[in-house]
């Protein structure tokens, strides 16, 4: 079904998941960003932008 592991990860993280908010069709990636504390989110931005 998936030729490489990264394809599976991409598929899994971008599909609605039953244990998350189905009304919003929330994906694991959306839940990750929603649950991440703001200070970590901004810290990642600072690190990636230099």
C-alpha positions in Angstrom: 0.0 0.0 0.0 2.8 2.4 0.9 6.1 2.3 -0.8 8.1 4.1 1.9 7.5 4.7 5.6 7.2 8.5 5.1 4.2 8.0 2.8 2.4 6.1 5.6 3.3 8.8 8.2 2.0 11.5 5.8 -1.3 9.6 5.2 -1.8 8.9 8.9 -1.2 12.5 10.1 -3.4 14.1 7.4 -6.6 11.9 7.8 -9.4 12.5 10.3 -9.0 10.3 13.4 -11.8 8.8 15.4 -10.2 9.6 18.8 -10.0 13.3 17.9 -12.6 16.0 17.1 -14.7 14.3 14.4 -17.0 17.3 14.0 -14.1 19.3 12.7 -12.5 16.3 11.0 -9.4 16.9 13.1 -6.3 15.2 12.0 -3.4 14.1 14.2 -1.3 16.9 12.9 -4.0 19.5 13.7 -4.3 18.1 17.2 -0.6 18.3 17.7 -0.5 22.0 16.9 -3.7 22.7 18.9 -2.3 21.0 22.0 1.2 22.4 21.8 1.8 25.2 24.4 2.3 28.6 22.7 5.8 29.1 24.2 7.0 25.9 22.4 5.4 27.0 19.1 7.1 30.4 19.2 10.4 28.8 20.3 10.3 26.5 17.2 9.7 29.5 15.0 12.6 31.4 16.5 14.9 28.4 16.0 13.9 27.8 12.4 14.1 31.5 11.4 17.5 32.0 13.0 
